[in-house]
Amino acid sequence: MSDGRAMRVGVLTGGGDCPGLNAVIRAVVRVGISRFGQTHVGLLRGWRGLLEQQSRPLGADDVAGIVYIGGTILRSSRTNPFKAADGPARVLGGFRALGLDALVAIGGEDTLGVANRLHGEHGLPCVGVPKTIDNDLSATDYTFGFSTAVQIATDAIDRLHTTAESHDRVMVVEVMGRHAGWIALHSGLAGNADMILIPEVPTTVDDVIAAIESRRARGRDFAIVVVSEGFELALGEEAAGERDVDEFGHAQLAKIGVGQRLADELGRRTGLDTRATVLGHVQRGGTPNADDRILATRFGTRAAELVAEGRFGRMVALQGDDIVDVPLADAVGELKLVPLERYALAVPFFG
Ligand code: F6P
């Protein structure tokens, strides 16, 4: 600070929680204190913390012993200040009232989209850290939380294999991934799935049945089918039902259950014994794996550096094995979907 005062940095976590958030918070605080003499304030429940001035102290002791704990000690919400009356003005008012000089926003496309607008349109000095188990944020090769979610899904698929084989069943496993099929593809590849359905690749029920039949022709009487929750199942009589929508306009897909509908259709058309398992929020909960803790720590460290350098409107990112920073706008423009050539890697293993 030009007046010699230590920078006071707000930290918030927005959107769906994700293993590794606490490791980022810890790194922002510990590195900010030890290298730059910064002080920190925890803003509670994402953007709501600034809208309603909900905060908590965030010193070195507050972040002790949290690197291995899932979720976020700052709580989270899907609050969108641009949907609240006088939202941006209230956020800026909260920022000033809390005596902040900078903000570290840890979130996915929605949280960082808000950060980008508040920075660009209202001059809020903020730095972004990309988070999502879905791994669908542009400008970064990976987000922390993804690796843990893939491992959880893979462990579940491994377990389903033995019970599927014992009963000659078709097991449909629905995993998270609202718009992008990264979790389905990676867990399906690692878990030896017989078919993987993701939002990016149109696949018919006939395709799934063909894979199951080809296995059966080889005497493999069970099958594992992995499907992303965001996969659009084309059934003539499909009735999606009521969809609750959040403040960013996203349908709460987990309530709709593509996995169950696919399992029902496969059972009806093949006569095989078919079951669905929806992994849901289990994929987001619990302890982050070592890779996610390390990526989160590297992101948090770079975020503290960007704040100290006064380089706002930037997001930390992983490119190759390097931590870099990119304009926030680059991260939120469009989602990073699974490229077709990556999906093609799995195809020879189907059926
Ligand atoms: O964005 C991460 C994510 O876990 C998606 O995979 C999923 O569709 C969504 O969040 C679920 O949101 P909620 O926790 O609000 O049900």
Residues whose N, C-alpha, C, O or C-beta is under 5 A from the ligand:
A	BS01	F6P	G16 D134 M176 G177 R178
